[in-house]
Amino acid sequence: MTDGTSSAVPGSSLLGPADVRRLAAEVGVRPTKKLGQNFVHDPNTVRKIVAAADLSADDVVLEVGPGLGSLTLALLPACRALAAVEIDPVLAARLPRTVAERAPGLADRLTVVEADAMRVTADRFPEPPTALVANLPYNVAVPVVLHLLAELPSLRTGLVMVQSEVADRMAAGPGSKVYGVPSVKLAWYADARRAGPVSRSVFWPVPNVDSALVAFTRHDPLSTVDQKVLFSLVDAAFAQRRKTLRGALSGWAGSAAEAGRLLSLAGVDPGARGEQLGVREFVRIAEVSSSR
C-alpha cells in the first residue's frame, strides 16, 4: 500500500493524496477550472459520502465525473454495479485500469461511459441506474442533476457534492432568500435536503469555495402537466423577483390581465411573488394555463 492510501471495505484500496498526484502526473492531467476539476484525495471523505448515500446491495449507481477514481473505489463495494460518466477521454480510459489495480475483485461492476453528463441518454447505460452519487463541477451541477432526473426515471435517490451556495439553493424552501429556479425545478422531481458540509482541504487543487452535500429522494409525479410548460413558468416567475406574479408572468401569459386571471383560477394571489410559492402552487398555475 502506498503512502496516503487507506483501505475501504474489503476488496477496495482507496486513493490518498500521494496516489492522486501520482495518477494525475502519469496521465498528464492538470485539473482545469473549465471542466470544474477538483479531485477528492481524502479517503475518510469518500467513505462518509458513500455512507451518507445509504446504498443497498442491489443499487446500480451512476457517478458523474469520476476523475481519477477516488469516489469510484469507495462506491464499488457498496453497490451491485456502477456506471461512471466521464467526459475526459484520458480519464475515462484510465479508470478501468485503476479499478483493476486497486479493486480487482470488483472490476466487473464498473462500466465507463465516455460522454457529457448534460447530454447522456438512457440508452448509454447497460442497465437503468437507481442512485446518483457524484462530485459535480460547480458550474453545471444543477443542469446535470435535472437532466439526469428527466432522462432516467429509474433514478430514485441521489447524493451530490456541490458548491455550498448551490446546495443551499437546491434544498431551499419557499420564503428563503436563496429559494429560486433550482429549488422549484428539483422539487418537481424530488425532495431535497442538505446533508452536511465538505472541507476545502479534501480537494486537489484546493477550491476557493466551500462545498456541501445535497441528498434527494424522488417522489411520485406531482401532475401530468408538461414539464416544459412548468419550467418556463418557473423561469418567468423568478426572472424579475421584485415584481408581483401578475407582472412577472405577463409575458409568459400574454398580458398582465391574463396572468392575473390564471393566478386567480389557480388559487394564487396575483400580488404574491415567486419566492412565496411552493412547487405545488406552480403546478396549479401550469395546469390552469394548459387547460385554457
N, C-alpha and C positions, 0 to 999 in steps of 0.2 A: 504493500500500500504506500502510495507516495505521500509526501508531506502535504498537509492540508486536506487530506482525504479522509472521509469518515464512512462508516458502514451504515446502510439503511437497514430495513428489514432484510432477512436472509435472501440472498440472491442478487443484490444490487449494491454496488460501491459508488457512493456519491462523489461529486466533484467538489474540491476545495479551491481556495484562491490560487494556489500554485498550479493546479490542474487546468483551471480555466485559462490562465495566461499561457500555459504551455500549448494547449489546444488551439487557442487563437493564433499564436505565433506559427504553429505548424501549418495551419490552413491559410495563413496570410490575411486574417480578418482583423480589421481595425474597426471597433464599434463606431457607427455613424449616427449623427443626430437625425439625418434624413430618414433613416429607417427606424429611428427610435430605439436603437440597440443599447440596452444596459443589461449586461449579463449578471444573473444572480450567482454568487460564488460561496454562499454560506449554507452548509448542509442543514443546520438547525432550522433555517428559514424555510427551506423546501419541505422539510418534514412537517413543519407547522401548517404549511399550505395544504399539503396532502391530508393531514388530519382534519383541517377545517372544511375540506371539500366533502368529507363524510361519504366516501365512495363505498359501493358494495362490490363484492367479488364478481358480480355479473355486469358491472358497468363497462360501457365502451366509451372511453374518454377521448375528447377532442382537445388537443393542445395547439394553440396558435403561437407561432414564433418560438419554437423550442430552442433556437440558437445553438449553443454548444452542448446542450443536453442536461443541464443541472436539474431542472424540474422533471424532465422526462424520466431520468433514472429513479427518481423518488416515486413517480406515479406508477411505473410498470408493475411493481409488486402488489399494488392496491386495486388493480382492475383486471378485467378479462382481456381487453385489447385496448390499444391506444393508436389513434391516428394523429400524426403531427403535421400540421400545415406550415410549411416554411417557404417563404418567397425567395430567399437567397440560395441559389443553386449550389454554392460551395458548402454552405452549412447543411443543406438538405442531403448532399452526398456523403458528408462525414458522419452524420448522426447514426445511421445503422451500424457503422464500424465502432463508434464509441460504445453503443449499447452492447454489441457483441463482445467487446473487450471487458466491459465492467459489469455486465449483467447477462452473461452468456445463456443462462437458463431461461431468460425472459425475452430474448431477442425475437422470438416468433410472435410475440404480442404486438410488435411495433410495425406500423405502416407509415411511411413518409409520403406526404402529398405535397409535391412542389407546386405551389400555387399562391395567389394573392387571396388572403382570407376575406377581403372585401368583395371578392367575386367568385369564390369557390362554390361549386354546385354540389347538390346531394349525390349525384352520380359518381363523384370522385372518391367516395368512401366505400370500402368493401362491405361495411355493414353500418346501419344507422347509429351515429353517436348518441349517447344518452346523457353525458355530462361534459360541460365545458370547463376546463381548468387551464388558466393561461396567465402569463405575464405580458400584458398588452402594451404596445407602443402608445405613448400618451396622446399623440395627435390623431389616432384612428380608433381609439378604444370603443367609444360609443357606436360609431357606424359599424364596426366589426361585430359587436355583440348583437346589434339589431338585425344585421344581415343574416347572421347565423341562426338567430331565433326564427326569422321568417323563412329561411331556406330549409331548416332542419326541424320539423315538428317533433322529431324523436328526442330532441334535447329537453330534458326535464329539469336539470339543475345546472348551476354554474357557480364558479368561484374565480374571479378575475382580479389581478393586481393591476391597479391603475394609479394615475396621479391622484393625490389626496383630494384636491378640489373637484376632480372629475367624479371620484367616489361619492363625495357629498351631493353632487348634482344627480347622480344616478339613483341614489337612495332617498332623496328628499321627498317630503310630502307637501301637500297644499299649504300655503301660508308661509313657507320657509323662504328666506331671501334668495336661496340658491335653487329653488324649485323652478323648473322650466321645461323646455322641449325634451331633453334627455330623460327627465324624470317621468313625464307622461308617456312617452313612447315606450320606455322599458316597462312601465306599469301596464301597458296594453297586453304585454306578453306574460309578465311575471311579477311576483312580489320580491322586492329587493331590500337589502339592508347592508349597512357597513359591518364588516366582520373583523375589524382590527387594523391598526397602523403597521407599516413596514419601514424599518430604519433605512436611511440612505446608505448606510455603511455596508449593506449586504450586496450592493451592486458594484460592478466594474464596467465602465468608469462610474464614479460616484455622481449621480444626477444632481442638479441644482434645485430639485423639487422633492417634496415628500410624497410617499406612496401609501396606499391603503388597499385593503381587500374589500371587494363587494361580493356578497353571496346573493343568489336569486333562485327562486323556485317557480317554474312555470305553473300558471293556474289555468283553469278551464277557460275557453274563449268567452269574452265578455259580451260579444254580439256577432252577428253575421254581417255587420256593416263593412264596406270596403275599407281596407286598411289605408289605401292611398287617400281616400276622402278624409278619413280621420286624421291622418298625419298632416295633410295640407291645412286642415282646420287648426291643428295644434301650432303649426308653424306660423299661421296668420295671427293667432291669439297672442303669441309671445313676441312677434316682430316689433310691436310698439307697446312695450309693457306699461307705459304710463297711461295709455288710452283705456277707456272702458271697452268691454267686449263689443258693444254696439258700434263703436268707432273702429276698433281694431279689426273687426270682421267685415267691415263694409265692402272692401274689395273682394274678399272671399265670397260673400253672399250676393254681391251685385250692387248693393246700396246699403246705407245705414238703416234705412227703414226696413228693408228685408232682413237684415241681420237682427234687428230688434224683434221682428215678428218670429223668426226662427228660435231665438233665445227664449222668448215668452212661451212658445209652443213646447219647448224642451223643459220648461220649468226652471229656467236660469235667469237671474236678474240681469237685464241688459246693462245695468250700471256697474256690474261686478267687473273685476279684472281677471286675466287669465290665471294668475298665480293663486287665485282663490278657489279654482275648480279642480276637483279630482278627475281621474281618468273616466269615471262613470258618467260625470256630467258632460264631458267632451263627447263621449259615445252617444249620449242622448241627443246632443245637438247635431251630430253627424247623421244619426238615424232620421231625425226630422227633416234634415236637408235632403237626404237621399229619397225620401218618400214624397217630396213636393212635385 
